[in-house]
Amino acid sequence: MAKKKENIKTELREEIENLFNKHREALYNYKQVAKALGPLGQENRKFISGVLYALAKENILLEAYKGKFKLNPLYAEKQKKIGPFISGRVDMKQTGKAYIITKELLEDVYIASNNTGYALHDDLVKVRLFPKRKDRKTEGEIIEVIERPNKTWVGILQLSPKYAFLVPDSRNMPVDIFIPLENLNGAKDGQKVIAEITEWAHPAKNPFGKIIEVLGEPGDNEVEMHAILAQYGLPARFEPEVEKAAEKIPGYISEEEIARREDFRNTLTFTIDPFDAKDLDDALSYKKLDENLYEIGVHIADVTHYVKQGSIVDKEAINRATSIYLVDRTIPMLPENLSNNLCSLNPNTDKLCFSVIFNINEKGKILKYRLVKTIINSDKRFSYEEAQQIIEEGKGPLSEAILTLNDLAQIFRSRRMKEGAISFDKEEVKFKLDEKGKPLEVYFKVQKEANHLIEEFMLLANRTVAEHIGKTKGKAKPKTFVYRIHDVPNLEKLSTLSEFVAKLGYKLRIDTRKNISSSFNQLLEDAQGKGEENLIETLAIRSMAKAEYSTQNIGHYGLAFAFYSHFTSPIRRYPDMMAHRLLFDYAHGKPSAPEELYEELCVQSSDMEKKAQNAERDSIKLKQVEFMDDKIGQEFEGLISGVSKWGIFVEITENKVEGMVRLSDLADDYYYLDEDNFQVIGHNKHKVYKLGSPVRVKIKKTDLLKKEIDLEMVE
């Protein structure tokens, strides 16, 4: 109800501002405003007086006589010089400046630190745009916080005799939070804690807050991992009632249930997963129909058979939307009894699946397919390494099936690339940890044929189910469905990227869609192993739209698919569960599901996916810094991976850990940034440190709290 009231007040405020802007010399009291606004004013008359006084407090209106208001002439003058309003999300920087991410404009809006008002990172805000100046980015000022999703912040408590401050961990929080002593909740100086913002209003320079949870001592692995989760509002554990509900779900498969399904228990079936995976949600079956024809089944755990819509477990899955993969742990979307037991396609056990069964010839042509509920019994569990060995040696357990499927996967992959798919095959950083979570070794997970084998068949299944619903005959409107969409790149951003890489000696053609895709792949391939690889890949990804979930299909640009969904990982992604339910309902003649409801669930899933990815990145950065903590004074070979006005970023070659050499620490000269040519130059001796150049560095300092490494240049 409170939210509804706030929405009404926001709408009222906008309409009242518009009214006074239209009639700049007029005087109105609250009754006259109510009448002028029509039904909106009459129905919400009790709020109008409060809005008028709020606008007067902000110097937008003047109270000319008691209870009578007019537009402030100074504000009216300012209005002439500024542009329209937009709304969007705040991307706040530690310096206090911000960017507004909005769908209303092609570019982000820059907000100077003195124009951010009382907004914080990720707030939904209303922005007044300044007139566009030639060759300058779009700028504006935040005039209203519409919604604040993040009220809690993680950081270190600094305690003084009369007050305390929370110093936030987040780089997106430019101010400390003031904590009155009565709101400490038992927290001690120097501890890592979670604070909730209680208020922030004029004239306070800092938000006020209270401590709601004490995490413990900084640097401890458990404390730091819980801090990362808390920073993004992610859960660390399941509530007992959710665990109990999951434990009560029966695993027994009745004969009646088996009779309703296609039986694949006597068909050769296997899984290929990471060696340490516990939630096996996909399996492949293989049957040779004749010399050049195969029946290939993509079998996906039938999670929605066990998790009923509207149940306590289902509601929890909606809130989480995804499993979270930190360096040392997995925070599953579903409780362990489901994710690792009932739904996991463990070998030599009867398991229920939702499957896409394909008839495919030796040239990779799909002759027909069917979507069916099945029961399987996996013959073998392969790790990626075991499957890769069979592919490389051409022999081993189930080698005929593995080798045939690999051949087909290579055909599918080659076809996708020709059709314009973009290949972001980035190495994954992995760690070997001791029992206390301390990193002992850094290694890299490289995508090989075994990974591509599984990837291509999962892509095929995902595309097929999306086409099954989305492709309709004539002008018939398709039924509501959940798509994984990826928009075409922004041409302005692509142009900027093209100019940037040209200065580094690379070429990016952006004249046609086909050229964009092929030259993107070539660019990523050419930059591999170079100092600028990470920077180019990061900028390339930023120039692309972000993939997200939606009921409105626009295709998936990066995969070059007109229709694409997520169907193959329902243990760890809620959109896959939605797809399963919709497919099953439509197969049984049910009408189209409510689009609005499913769009809300898509937005929730997209938001939670982004938070989970950020948490994963933070956990990797933490372990990289921790890994270098006992190597202070040691020297390493590296490549310059970035330059800024503060320093030179260097990626250490052997472990991909990045640190910074501060320009102030380069004692042999005064160095400055040559931004146009991505280099740092010495003023007197003209020594150049250029992006991509090899250097030798020494570890100077590590900061676990800031997740930063300071380096020194070694001649």
N, C-alpha and C positions, 0 to 999 in steps of 0.2 A: 504493500500500500504506500510505504514511504517513497519507494522508487517512482510510483505513479505520480505522487504529489510533486516530486522534484521535476519530473518531465513536464508537468503542467506549468510549474513556475518558470522553467526554461523557455517554454513556448510563449508564455505570457510576456516574459521579459523581452523577447525578440519582437513580438507584436507591438508592445508599448514603445520600444525604441523606434520601430518603424513609424508609428503614429506621430511621435514628436518630431521625427526627421521630416515627415511630409508637411507638418504644420509647425514650422519653426518659431513662429511668433505667438502661437496660441497658448492660452492658459487652460489647464484641465485639473479638476479634482478627481478623486477616485470614482465617483458616480458617473462623471462625464466620460472618463476613460472606459468604464464598463459598458456604457451605452455605445461608444464609438467602436468597440471591438465586437459588438454583436453577440451571438450565442456564447462564444468563448469567454467574453468579459462577463456576461450575465451569470453564467454557470459557475464562474470562479471568482466572483466579486470579492469574496473574503480575503483572497491573496493579493489583490491589486494594491492596496495601501502599502503593504510590506515591500512589494517590488518597487513602487515609486520612491519610497525612502531609501531603499538600497541603491537605486540609480542616482539619487541625490548625493548619497555618501561617496559615490565614485565620481562625482562632479560631472556626470552626464546630464543630469537635470538640475535645475535651481528651484528651490521652494520660494517663489516670488512673494506669496502671501501664505498664511497658515493653511496648509492642506491643498494649496494650489501650486501647480508645477509648470515649468516651461523648459525648453531645451537650453542648456548652458551655451551662450554665444561662443565661448572659447572652444568648447567641444565641437560646436557646429563648424567653426573655422577649420579645426583639425580634420573634420570629416571630409571637407572639400579636397584635402590633399592625399587622402588615402583610398585604397581600393576596396573591393568587396570582402565578405566574410567567407571563410571555409572552416571545416572541422577536420580533425585528424588526430593521430596518436603521436605522443611526444617521444622522440629519441634523444634523451638528455645525455650530455657529455659531462665529464668530471669538472671541466673548466666553467660550467654553468651555461654555456651556449647550448642550443638545441636545434633539432630538425623536426619538422612536422611531416609525418608520412600520411599522405592523403590520396584518396582515389579521385578527388575532384580536379587534381592537376597532374601533369605528366612528370613534374619534378618535385622533390622535397622542398619545403619552405624553411629558410634559415631564420632562426630567432636568436638575436644577440642576448647576452646574459642579463642585460638590464631590461629586457622585454619579456622575460619568461614568467613574470608575476609569481604566483604561488603554485605553479605546475611542477609535477615530478615526472620521472621516466614512466612511460607507458600510459600516462593519463590521456583520456579523450578530452580534447580542448576545442574551444572556439578561437579562431585566429582572425585578426584584422590584417589584411594584406596592405603593404606599402606600395606606392606606384613603382612599376618595373623600371629599373634604370638600365641603360644600354650596357651590354656585356657584364652584367652583374646578376648574381643568383636572386631568385625571388625571396623577398624578406617580409617579415610581419611581426606582430606582437600578439601574445596570448592575452585574451581579455576575459576568458572564463574557463574554469575547470568543470566540464560536464560530468565526467565520471572518473573516479580514482580506483582502479582495480587493485593496486598494490598498496596496502596500508601497513604491511609489516616489512621490516628491514633487518638485515643481519650485520653485526659488526662487533667492535671491541668497545667495552665500557671504560670510559675515563672518568674517574670519580674524584671530585673536589669536596672540601669540607661542607659547602653549602648547596652544591648542585652536581649534576653529572651530565655527560654527553655520550651519545652513541656515535662512534666514528664508523660509518658504514663500509663494508667490504666492497660494495658494488662501485664500479667505475662510472656508473650512470647516476650516482647520487652526489650532487655538488655541495650539499650542506650537511652538517652534523645535526643530530636530533637531540634537543634539550630534554633531559629527564629530571623532573623534580625528585628530591630524595625520598618522598613518600611513595614513589612509583618504581622503586628499585626491585621489588619482589625478591629480595635476598641476594641479588647479584653483587659480585665483588669487583673491585678495580682490576682491569686487565683481562677479565673473562670475555669469552665470545658469547653473545646473547642475541635474542630476537626482541626487537622493540616494535610496538604498534603506535602509529601516529594517531594522536587523539584530536589535535587541532592545529591549524596553521592559518593565521589571519593577520591582517594589518594591525599594528606596525611590527610584529615579530619578525626578526631576521631568520629565525630557525623554527622548524616545526616542533611542537611539543609532543612527547610520547611517554609510553610506559613500557617497562620490561615485562614480556609475557612468557618468556622461557629462557632459562640459563642452559647453554649448550655445553660449556666446560672450558678447558684450557686450550688456547690457540696452539696449533701445530700438531695436536693429537689427531690421528687419522679419522677416528669415528666422529670427532667434533667437526673437523673440516668437511667431511662428506655430508654430514647432516646440515652444516651451514650452507653448502652449495644447494642442497635440495630446498632448504627453507628460503633461500634468496629468491628462488623462482616460484615459490608457493607450491612445491611438489611434495607429495607424501613420502614419508620414510618407512611407514609400516601400515598394515591394515588394522582397522578397528576390530576388536574381538568379535562383535556381532556379525561382521562380514565374514571373518574366518569361520565362525561357527556355521553360518548359513552355507558356505561352500563345502564344509565337511559333511553336511547333511545330504548333499546332492548324491543320489544313488548312482553307482557305477555299473550296476547289473544291466546287461543287455538281454531283453526278453526275446523269445522266439517270434512274438508278434512283430517286434521292431525289426528283426532280421528279415522277416518275410516282406516287409515294406520296402526293402532296399535291394539294389543289385549286389550280388555276392562276388567279391574279388579276392576272397581268402585263398583261393587256389591259383591265383595269377601272380606271377613273379613281381614283387613289390619291394622297394627299398627307399631309404632316406639318405641324404647327403647333407651334413651340417657341420658347423664348427665342432672341434673335438670336445669342448667343454659345454656345449649347449644342453639345456635341460627341457626346453619347450620346443619339441619337434612338431611343427604344425603343417608340414607338407611332405608328401611322398610321391614317388613316381612308380607306375606299373608299366610293364613291357610285355607285349605279346606279338609274335610274328604271325601275320595272317596269311601271307604268301611271300614269294621271293622279294618283291619290292613294296610290300605294304605292311604297316605296323599299326597296332592299336596301342596308343600311349595314353595312360591315365594320369592326370594331375589330381592327386587326392589331398584334400584340405580338411583339417580337423573340424568336425561338426560341433563347434563350440555352442551355437545357439540351440542345439538339442538339449544341452545341459543348463545353459544360462537363459532363463525365461525372461521375456520382456517385462520390465516393470519391477522385477525382483530386486532385493537389496544388493545382490551381487552385480546385477545389470546397472543399477544406479551408480554404484561405485566405479564400474568400468566406464560409464559416460563421463564421470568427473575426471578420471585419470586419462582416458582416451588413448593412452599408449604406454608401453613398457619403457622404462628408463634404463639406459646402459651406462653406468659410471665405470671408471677404471677397475674398481675392486668389487663391484656388486651389480646385480640386476634388481631393479625395483619393478616387479611384474604388474601388469594391468589387472590380472586375475589372480586370486589366491592360489597357493601352491597345489592344493588338491586338484585344481582344474588345470593350471598351466604345466605342471610337471607330471601329473598322474592321469586323470581321466581323459584329458584332451590331447596329451602328448602322444605322438604316433610311435611309441616305443616298440622295438622289434618283438616278434613272437607273441603278440597279444592282439586279440580282436579289438578293433577300433572303428568308431563311427566317423564317416567322412561325408563331405559335400564335394563332388568330383566333376571335373570336365574331362570327358573321354573323347579322344581324337582318333580319327583314322588318317594317317599321314603316309604319303609315299616316300620313296628314297630321295626325291628331289625337294622334299620339304613342303609339298603342297598339301593343304588341309582339305581332304575330300568330304569329310563330314564331322560333326561333333554332337555330343549330347551332354546336358547338365542333369546329374542324377545324385540322389543320396545313396551311399554305398556302405559296405562293411569290408574292411581290409585286415590283413594280418601281415605286417612287414617282415620280409625274410631276412633282411640285414640292415644294420646301421653302419653307414660309411662316414668317416670324417672327410673333409675336403682333401686332406693330404693323402689319404688312402685311395680316394677316387682319382686324384691327380696322378698317382703312381701307376695305376692301371692304364690311364690314358697315355702316359709317356712310354710305358713298357709294352703296351698292347696285349697284356695278359694279366690274369688274376681272377678273383671271385666275381662272378656275374659279368665277365669282361665283354661278352657279346652285347648285352644290354647297354652297358656303360659306353662302349665305343660307338654303337649305333646312335644312341641319344646324343653323344658328343658331336658326331657328324651332322646330325640334324640341327643342333644348337648353333654350330658354326654357320650353317646355311641361313638360319633365322637372323643371326647377328650381322652377317654380311649384307643381307637384304635390308635390314633396318638402317645400316650406315649409308647404303646407296640411296635410301629414301629420305635421308636428311637427319638421322638421329645424331645426337652429340654425345661423345664419350668422355665422361669425367671419371676416369679410373684412377682415383687418388689412393696413394699408399695410406693404410691405416696404422697409426702409432699404437703399439701394444706394450705392456709392461709385465715383467715377472716380479711378483711381490713376495715378501716374507710374510710370516703369520701376523705381523703387526701392521701390514699394509705398506711397508717401506719398499720403494722400488729398487730391485737388485740389477735389473737389466732392461734395456729398451730394444725392441725389435719391431719389424715392419711386416704387416700383412699385405701381401701382393695378390691382386686378383689374377687367377690363372684359369685354364680351360674348365676345371671342375666347378669353379664359381660361376663361370659363364654358362655352363650347362644348366645349372639350377636356375640362374637368372633368366635365361631365355624361355624356359618352359613356364616359369611363373609369369613373365611378361605376356606370353601367349595366352595363358588362362585369364589373366586380368583384362587383356584386350577383348577376348572372346565374350566374357560375361557383359562387358560394357556395350559391345556391339549387339549382343543378344537383346538387350532392352532398348538401347539408344537408337539403333537403326530401324526405322519404320518405313513402311511402304507409302508412297505418295506424300500427302501433306499431313498424315496422321501424327498427332502429338505423342511423343513417347511417354511412358509412365514415369513417375518420379523415381529417380535413382541417384546413387552416390558416385560421383566421378572424381578421379584424380586429374586435375587440370593444370596446365602450364601454358601461360600466355606467350605470345610472340615477344621477342625482345623490343625494348624501347629504342627507336632509331637514334635518338639524341645521345643516349648512353653508349650505344654501339659506335657512333661516330667519335665520341670522346675516347673510347677504348682503342679504336683504330688509329687515332692520332698518337695515343700514348705508346702503343707497341711499335709503331713506325719509327719512333725515336730510339727504340732499342734494337732496331734492325729486323723487325718482324712485319709480316704483311697480313692484314685482315680485310677480306673483301666483303662488303656489306650491300652490294647492289641488288642481289636477288636472294630469295630464301635459301635456295640450294647452295649458293656461294657462301652465305653466312655459315651454314652447317659444316660444309667441307673445309672452309678455311679456319673455323673454330677448332675442329679436330686437328688440323695441321699445326695450328698455333700451339695447342697444348702438347702435341708430340715434339715440336721443335724446342720448346722451352724446358722439356724434361731434363732434370739433372743440372740445370743452370741456376745461378744465384737468384735470378728473377722469377723462377718457376712458381713459387708460392704466391708472389705478388700478382703475376699475370693470371694465375688460376683464380685467385680471390676476386680480382677486378672483372674477370670474365664472368664469374658466377653472379657478381653484383649487377652486371649489365643485363642479365637475364631476369625475367619475372620469377617469382618464387612459386614452386609447385604447391598446390593447396587442394582442399576438398570442397566440392560444390555440387549442388543439384543442377546447376546450369552448365551444360557441357560446351566447352570451346576447344576440346582436343588437348593433346599433350605435345607441345612443340619439341621439347628435348628428346622425346622418344620417337617423334615423327608418327604418332598415332592419332587418328581422328576421334577414336573412342578409347578411353582407358579408365579402369577402376582399380580399387584395391579389394581383392577377394582372397588372397593366398596366405594371409597372416592373422587370422582372427584371434589367436591366443594373445597377440601383443598389440593389435590395433583395433580400435572400436569401429572405424569405417568399414572394415572387412565384415564385422558382425552385422552391421546395417545392410550391407550388400547381400549377405547370406539370407537374412530374413525377407528382404524384398524379393529376391529371386524365388524363394520358396513360396511366398504368398502369391506372386503373379503366376507361378506354375500351377497353382490351385485355383486360379480364376478370380482372385481378389482384385478389387478396383485399385486405381492408382492411389498411393499413399499421400498424406498431406505434405506438400512441398515445403511449406513454411517451417514445419516441425523439423524436417530432415535438413533444411538449410541451417537452422540454428545448431543442430548437432554437428554439421560439417564445420561451421565456424569454430565451435568448441574444440573439435579434433585438430584443426589447423593451428589454433593458438597453443594447445598443449604440446603438440609436436615441436613447435618452435622452442618452447621452454625446455623440453627434454633435450633437444639438441644443444642449447646453450649450456645446460648443466653438464652434459657429457664433455663439451669443449673445456669448460672450467676445470673439471676433474683431471683431464689430460694435462692441462697447463700446470696444475698444482703438482702432479707427479713428476713432470719434467723439471720443475724448479727443485723439488725435493731430491730428485736423482742427482742433480748437480751440487747439492748442498755440501757434500763432503769432498768436492773436487776444487775448492777454492785454491788458487795459485797454479793449477794445472793448465797446460797449454793445449790448444786444439786448432786444427785446420777448419776453415769455414768459408762461406760465400756471403757477400753483402746482399742481403735480401730486401733491404729498404733503407731509405734516407729520409730524415725529417730535420726541422730546424733545431731539434733537441739532440739528435744523435744519429748514429749509424747502426742499423739492425743487421746482425750477423747470424746466419743459420749454421750451426756446427755440423760438419759433413757427416760424421759417423753416427750421430743419434738424432739429427733433425731438430735439436733444441735451439730455440732462438733467444738471443739476448741483445742488449744494446750497449754500444760504446758511446758514452756521452761526449758531445763536442767539447764541453768544458774540461774533460779529462785528457784531451789531446794537447800535450804540453809543448810540442815543437813549433806550433804556429797558431794563429787565430783562424779558425775554419768557419766557413759560411755555406749555406745551402744554395746550390744552383738548381732550383726547382724544375726548370724547363728541361734540363738534361739529366735529371736524376743522379746527381752527384754532389759531393761535398768537396770544397776547394780551399786550400790554405792560402791566406791572403798574401803572405810574403814569399814563401817558397813555391807556391802554386802546385803543391802536391794534391793529387786527385784521388778520392775514394768514390768509385763509380758502382752503380747497381750491377750485381753479377760478378764483380771482381773477387778473386780468391784472396783471403787474408789469414793471418795467424793471430789468434786471440788467447787471452788468459782470463780465467774466471776470477773476477774481482769480489763480487758480493752476490748473495742470493737473498731474496725477500719472499718468504712463504706467504705472508699475509697479503702482499700486493701481487703475488705470483709473477715476480719480475726477477731477471738476472742481469747484473751489471758486468760488462766485459771491459778489458783493456786491450789495446792494440799491441802486438809484439812485432818488432822489426825483424 
